[in-house]
């Protein structure tokens, strides 16, 4: 199944907060902290709301007046990075 059609959730040990224009992501079990820019923080928040990558792209395109094609590439890459870092995981299908 293509990553674009998957839904994701934050891993159980992940906490995040927005502070000014940046976001802080804490992986509690690994003791790792990631600092995100404004757009990265928004992507994490939208994932936490349950949006799949296509919904995130649509929302970001409207909020930031950005090219949806470029956003789709960037969001897919960032989602892959978040998965590799253990921040998000695939949402279980029911």
Secondary structure, 3 states (H helix, E strand, C coil): CCHHHCCEEECCCEEEEEECCEEEEEECCCCEEEEECHHHHHHHHHHHCCCCHHHHHHHHHHHHCCCHHHHHHHHHHHHHHHHHCCCEEECCCC
